[in-house]
Amino acid sequence: MSYEPKDADGKAVDPYHIRKFFEPLRVVDVADAMDGLGYFNIGLVSQDIRPLWLGMKFWGPAVTQRCVPANKPMWPLETTEEIVGAHGIWFNKHGHNGRGLNDLVKDGSVVVTDVGSTGEVGFFGSENVLALQAAGAVGIVTNGHCRDTGEVTMQKTPMVCRERGRTIIPGRIEVVELNTTIGIGGAQVRPGDIVGCDDDGLIVVPIEIAKQVALHAKAVLIADMNARRKRYDALGRTHDESVDTDAIDRYYAELQA
């Protein structure tokens, strides 16, 4: 599906450039900015969908896919070789509408997958998430399951999911659309919308207001850093990067130069 992100005036925009304005920001800064613009609760993804490990942070334009439960059962496999190659056997017979996903991913993309009402199935696992990272994805988000979570965490793959899973794809789930409007955790996500994640959770920023939101959020962040730096001084704490407003000012000056 073709989709061209536009700003509030209907002009085409480059979400991969706009994402750069979000890089230093926290999710809470962006939530405050959206509240200030009257976008109350819009874009807030349910806290049921969480980063798989703490310390994760990313911002990027959404590349979306929509899945549904498979209505075709997987047949019993007769040999160990077939069991090992179950995915290939399944896809060779029934096709795979998601094969073009990696081609849609660019440096800085966030892959967002809606699994519909599909039950437990490890649509993402330790190998295919690395393929998405290799294609340029800085984040992978699903309202479904991820399996091999020990390896995914060890790899520090930026995986966000609703639950940990155990089972494989054949007979359980299939992709029906790529780069279409989807919903996850109560938030609408369109291709090109800016998706952000940190330890506090996830937020989706409509591309029409994304740059405006980022600039307001920058002011929110700097005000918070200044206030916290005063607290640091009162407590005799050494300044760290979380109160380094000069670094933030330099970043945005270079970005807008």
N, C-alpha and C positions, 0 to 999 in steps of 0.2 A: 504494500500500500504506500503510495506517495504522499508525503506530508511536508509542507514547507513552513517552518516556524516563522511567526511574525510578531512584531511588537504591537503595542496598544493602538498605534496609528495605522496598522495594516501593512507596515513595511517589512520586507524580509530581513531576518537577522541571522547571525551566525551564533548558535548556542555554544559552540566550542570556544569562541572568543569570550562570550559572556561568562562562561564557567570560571574563567580566570579571576573575575571579580569576587567570587565566592571562596577562593582557596584559603584565605586566612580566617574565615568566619566560623563561628560555632553555630550549631543548629538553633540554639536559643536566641542568638542575635537575629537570625533570619525570621524566627517565629515572632519576635517582638516587632520587627519591621512590617511583617505582613499584618499583624494586629493593628499597627498604626495606620495602615492603608485601608483598614476595614475588612481584611480577609480573615475574619475570625474563624478558626478551626479548619479553614480550607488548606489542604495539603498536609495536614497532620496525619501521619500513618500510625495505625494502632500499635500500641506498645507490645502487642502479641508478636509483632514482627521485629526481631531484634538482631543486632550484630552478633555473630557467632563467638567473637572474642573481644575483650576490652582493648581500648586503644585504637580502634579502627576509626578512620576519618576519610571521607571522600566527598567530592562534588562533581557532578557531570551531567551532560544531557542524556535523557532516557532513550534507549533503544528497547522496544517492547516486543513481547510475544505473549500470545494468548493460547492457553491449553484447555483441553476438556478431558473427561474420563474416556478412555478407550472403550469402544463397544465391541471389540473383537478379542476373544480370549487367546492367550498364548497356549500353544499345544505342548504336550510332554516331549521333552528332548531325550534322545536315546543314548547319546555318547557324551563323555566328558568334554570332548572337543566342541560339540554343539552347545553344551552348557556355557562354556567359556565364551563362545561366539554368539550368545543369545541375541544381543542387540543387533548385530549385523544381519542375522537370520530374520529377525522381526522386521527390520527396516527394508530389507530386500523384498519382502513379500508385500508389505503394506505402505512403503514409502515413508518419507520423513519431511513434513512441511517446514521443519525448523532448520533444514540443512543450510539455508542461506543466511542464518543469523550472524555467523562470524564475519561475513562479508559486509554486514551493515555496521559492525563495530569499528569505531575509530579511536585514536588515542584520546582518552578522556571520557569515553562512553560509560554509562551505567546501564547494565542490562537488567530489565525489570520484567519478571514473568508472573502472570496471573494463571494459576492452575485451576481456576473455577472451583468446582466442588469435588475435585479429585481427592481420594483418600491417601493413605500413606504410600508415598513413592519417592525414591531418591532421584528426582529429575536431575539434580546437580550432585556431583561427587568430586573426588580429589583430582581426577584426570581431566574431565571436561571443563572444570573451572580454570585450569591452567591454560587450556586452549583459548578461552575467552580473554584471559590476561594477556596471552601472547598476541592476540588481535588488537589489544589496546584498552580493554575494559579496566576501569579503576574501581568498579564496584559491581556486585551481582546481588540482586534483590529478588526474593520470591515470597509469596504468601503460602508457599508449600514447604516441602521438606528438603533437607540436604543430608546426604549420607557421607561416610568416610570422614566424619567431622574431626576426628583426631588428626588426620593428615591435613585436612583443610586448615585447621588451626595452626598446625606446625608450619605449614607453608606460608602462613599469614596472608592467605587469600582473602580479599575483602568480601566475605560472604554474609549476607543477611537473610534470615529465613524465619519461618514461623515455628518449625519444629525440626528435630533431628529424625532422620528416617533410616530404614534398613533395606527396603526392597528396590528392585530395578524397574526400568521403564516398560519393557514388553508386556502387553496385555493390560496395562494400567492407565497410561496417559498418552496423549498425542497432541502435537502442536497443530493449531488450525489457522492462525494468522500471525504475521510478523509486522511490526511497525504500525500498530493500530492503537486506538484509544482503549485503555484497560482500567481496571480499578483494583487497588490492593489496600487492605487495611483501612477502608473508608475514604481513600484519596483517589482522585482521578489522575491518571498518568498518560500523557500523550507523548509521541516521539518529539524530542527536543526540549521538553520541560526539564528544569534543573532539579536533580535529585541529590539530596545531601544526607549524610549520616555521620554521627559520632556516638559517643557513649550514652548520650541522652535519648537517642532514637533517630527516626527518619522524618524528613519533610520533603514535600514536592512543591516547587515554585513554578506557577504558570509562566511560560516563556514571555508572555505579553508584558509582564511587570517585573521580570527577573532582574534587569540591570538597575531599575529604580529600587527594588528591594535590597539589592546588594549594597548600594551606596548608603541607604538608610541604616542597614545593618552594620556597616563599617563604623558609623558614628556611634551606634549603640555599643559596639565592642570597645571602641577607644574610651568612651565614657566609663565603662566598667573597668577597664584596665587602669585608668587614672585613679578611680576610687579605690581599687584594690592595692595600688601601689602605695597610697597613703596609709592603708592598713598595714602593709608590709613594713613601712617605716616606723609606725607606732609600735609594732611588735619586734622590731630589730631584725627583720628577716632580710636576707640577701635577695636582691631583685633577680627574677628569672625571665624567661622568654614570654611568660604569660602576662607580664606587665610591661613589655618592651614596646611602647607606642611608637618609638622612632622607627623600628623595623616595619611596622604596619604602614606608617607614612611613606617610607622609602618604597615599599612594595607597590602601593597604589600610584605613587609619582612615576615610577618606571613603567607601570602598566598603561598609564594615560599619556605618557610622553609621545 
